[in-house]
Amino acid sequence: MADTDHRTVYLEDIEAQTTIDCGEITVSADDIIEFAEQFDPLEIHTDPETASESRYDGLIASGYHTLSLSVRLLVEEVRSERAVVAGLGIDDVRWHEPVRPGDTLAVETTVTETRPSESDPNTGIVRERISVTNQSGAEVLSLENHELVERRSSVT
């Protein structure tokens, strides 16, 4: 247990204006179709032939798939060590460009603010701007994330 505790990141350890590279993931046509069939079954996400006749000129990932992939990378790189109590919400979700089969997505998060919670002295709020870009450097997704994190002072 002690080995895990030394890696825990509390509110006091998180500095505003810190940017973290959360890694990359490549999206396949099979990934796009599989996600869409279960969660967003529009033909532009599930049927390559129909999608090729659309304004997108081919299969594109659901925006929710892109969002889910970005969360996966964020958890693996940042949140798995953070003393996260809960997500508080996301704002300003924007899909800027379609994600296509073969695209490699890179996720980056920048802490924009940290502050103690006004209602619970054992926690604090972390605000982040998350940006997802493709292999060409084009931003495909951006959002603001808010999460509740334990404070070190709450640990005995």
HUPE-V255266 format. One record per backbone hydrogen bond with DSSP energy under -1.0 kcal/mol. CO is the residue of the C=O (numbers start at 1). NH is the residue of the N-H. E is the energy in kcal/mol with one decimal. If there is no record, write none. Layout:
co=<CO/CO>
nh=<NH/NH>
e=<E/E>
This chain:
co=<1/2/4/5/9/10/11/15/18/20/23/25/27/28/29/30/31/32/33/34/35/36/40/42/42/43/44/47/48/50/51/51/54/62/63/64/65/66/67/68/69/70/71/72/73/74/74/75/78/81/82/83/86/89/91/94/99/100/103/105/106/107/108/109/110/111/113/115/120/122/123/124/125/126/127/127/128/129/130/131/132/132/133/134/138/140/141/142/143/144/145/146/146/147/148/148/149/150/151/152>
nh=<5/6/7/8/83/13/14/18/111/109/107/105/102/32/33/34/35/36/37/38/39/40/42/45/46/47/60/51/52/53/54/58/57/66/67/68/69/70/71/72/73/74/75/76/77/78/79/80/81/9/84/150/148/146/144/142/61/103/27/25/133/22/131/20/129/17/127/125/123/151/117/149/115/147/112/113/145/110/143/108/140/141/106/137/134/96/132/94/130/91/128/88/89/126/85/86/124/11/154/155>
e=<-2.0/-1.6/-1.2/-1.2/-2.8/-1.9/-1.6/-1.2/-2.7/-2.3/-2.2/-3.4/-3.9/-2.2/-2.6/-2.8/-2.4/-2.3/-2.9/-1.2/-2.7/-1.5/-2.0/-2.0/-1.1/-2.4/-2.4/-3.0/-1.7/-1.1/-1.3/-1.9/-1.7/-1.9/-2.4/-2.3/-2.6/-2.1/-2.1/-2.1/-1.9/-2.3/-2.8/-2.3/-2.3/-3.0/-1.9/-2.0/-1.1/-3.1/-2.0/-2.9/-3.2/-2.3/-2.8/-2.0/-3.2/-2.3/-2.7/-2.0/-2.4/-3.1/-2.8/-3.0/-2.8/-3.5/-2.8/-3.3/-1.9/-2.8/-2.4/-2.9/-1.8/-2.2/-2.5/-1.5/-2.7/-2.4/-1.9/-2.4/-3.0/-1.6/-2.8/-2.3/-2.3/-1.4/-2.9/-2.6/-3.0/-2.5/-2.5/-3.0/-1.3/-2.4/-3.3/-1.3/-2.4/-2.4/-1.4/-2.0>
